[in-house]
Amino acid sequence: MIDDNPAQKIRLIMELRRQGISSTDVLSAIERVARDVFVPKTFRDRAYENIALPIASGQTISQPYIVAYMTQMLDLDKRRKVLEIGTGSGYQTAILARLCRRVYSVERYRNLLSAAEEAFKALKITNITARVGDGHKGWPEQAPFDRIIVTAAAEKIPPALLDQLADGGIMILPVGRDTTDQNILRVTKDMEGNVSEEVLLPVRFVPMVQGVAEEI
């Protein structure tokens, strides 16, 4: 049962506008995706607050501002094929799915992936393909990708992801060894394959861990 709260959602949208989210497409996607579906029941009354919230396996559902900001920086349109590393709750995935052709999402925790896929089903989102895997390796069988987004902090840009980014593509990811020294980077690859990096915003993300999590 989706317990959507329109008044709280409108307040959130207004707050995101004040914080500099100017893309009407991104704001529309935030408005159309029910965040409460992705939040654990114990925190559902806080689903539309502009804060990160805990989910299973020691992970978090990102603050709506960070979701909106990273999505805006991807510069999406309906033609784009997107790779997401770190399905997590599935909230960011669902936002992406509203704005691009197809999302391929990789998650290292099987329980998180299962819960996210149930949420996609509940919201009737059909352009997401997700699997359990090691995010550092990306999804080579489906490469290249027009856009790549990473929702956990790597110590450095994973080489496999750079290889899987199409010419003319954009990758948005947090990079940093610990939570006191992380920044979102915008990595662009021009049509000749030359790569450039831009530091965008200091953040705090859970670390990007190699391998697939063991079943508990």
N, C-alpha and C positions, 0 to 999 in steps of 0.2 A: 504493500500500500504506500503510495507516494504522498507524504504529508508536506506538500509544497506551501510555502508561506509567501504570498505575493508582496505583502508590505515590507517584510524583511529583505526580500530580493531587490525591490526597488531602492531601498536604502543602500544596499550593497552596490548596485549599479551606479548610484549617485556618488558614492565614496570612490569607486574606481575612476570615474570621470575626474573627480577632484585630484586624484593621484596621477593623472596624466594619461590614462588609457583613452585614446581618442578614436580608435578604430570602431566604427559602428558595427562592422561584421563581428568583431570579437565581443563587443558588449552584447550584441544580439545573441550570440552563442551562449554566453554566460547566463543570459536571461532565460534561454530556452532549455538549458540543461539543469535538471533538479539535483542540486548538490547533496540534498538530504538522503538521496538514494545511495550515495557512496560513503556516507558517514556512519560509523557504528551507532546503534540505537541509543547508547548512553550519552552521546554527544549531539543527538539529532536536533535538539532545541537550539544548538549553536551553529547549525549548518550554514547559515547565511551571515555569520560574523566574518570579518576579514582577518581570519587567523588560521594558522595551521592546526590540525587536530590529529591525535594519535589514531592509528589503525592497527591491525594485527601485525605480528612478527617484528615489532619494534620500529615500524615504519610510520610515515605520516601522510596525510592528505595535505597538499601544499596550500598555503594562503591564497585566496582567490586573486589578490593583486599579482602575486608571482606567476600564477597560471596565466592570467590575462596579459601580463607584461611579456613573458616568454613567447606566448602565442602571437602577440602583436609583432614582436621582433622577427618572427618566422616569415612574415609577409606572405600569407597563404592565399590561394584561390582554389577554385573547384577542380582545376586540372592537376593539382599537385599530389604526388605520392609521397607519404611521410613515414619515416621510421621513428618510433618512440622507444627509448630505452628506459625501462622502469614503469610498467603498467600501474603498479601500486593499487590504489583504490579504483582506478579507472576513470576518475573525474577528468583529469587532463586529456586522456584519450578521447573521451566523449566530446569535449570541447573541440578538439582537433577534427573529429569526424564530421562535425557540423560545417567545417570550413574547407575541407579538401576532398579529393576523389576517394582515397583509401588510406587507412592507417594500418601499418604493421607494427605491432607492439610486442616487446620482449620483456618478460618478468622472471626473476630467479626464484620467487616463492610460488609454489603451485597453489597454495591455499588463497593467496591474494588474487592470482589469476582467475581461479574458479569464481570467487566472489565478484570480481569485476565483470566477468562474462555474464553472470546472473543479472547484474545491473544493466548491462547493455541490452540484454533480452527484455528486461522490464521496460526500458525506454524505447524499445523497438529500433535500436541503432544497428544497422546491418552492414556498414562499410568498414568494419574493424576485423582484422585477422590478428590473433594473438597466440603466443606460444611461450612455454617455459624455456629459458635458455640463459646463456652467459652474455650479458649486455656488451661486454668488451668486444665480443666477436660479431655483434650486429646480426644481420640476417642476409648473408651473402647470396643466398639463392634468389632473393628478390631485388637485389641491388641492380642498378644504382637508384638512389632516392633523391628526389628534388629537395626535400627538407629532412633534417634529422633533429630531434629534440631529446635531450638526456635529462632525467629528473632525479639523478643522484650525482654527487660530486666525485669526479675522477681526479687523481693526482695530476694527470696530464691528459691531453686529448688522445683518446684511444686510436692508434693507427688504423685499425680495421674500419672504424667509422669514417675516418677521413677518406679511406679508399672507396667506401661505399657511397660517398656523397657525389652526386652528379655534377658535371661541369655546369656552372651557373647556379649551383645550389647554395643553401644556407644551413648551417648547423648552429643551434643554440644549446649551450651546456654550462653547468657550473663546474669550475675547476679550482682545486685547492686541497692542500694536505689535511687541513683540519677546519673546524667551523669558524675559527677566528681569522682565517685567511682564504676565503672563498669568494670568487667573483663569477658572475655570468659572463661568458664570452660569446660573441657572435663571430663565427668562422664562415668566411665566404670563399667559394672556389669559382674563379672566372672561367670563361669558355675555353681558355687555353690550359686550364688545370692549375693555375697559380693560386696559392692559398694566402689569405690575409686574415688577421685576427683583430678584434676590437673588444676592449674591456668595457662592459656595460654597467654592472651593478654589483655591490657587495651583497652576499646572501649567506644563508646557513642551510645546507642540505645534508641529508644522511649520506654516508660515504657509498661510492660505487664499488661493490665487492665483486671480485672475479669468481667465476664458477656458478653452479646452480645450488641453491640451498638444499640441505639434507631434509628429508621428510621427518617431521616431528611425530 
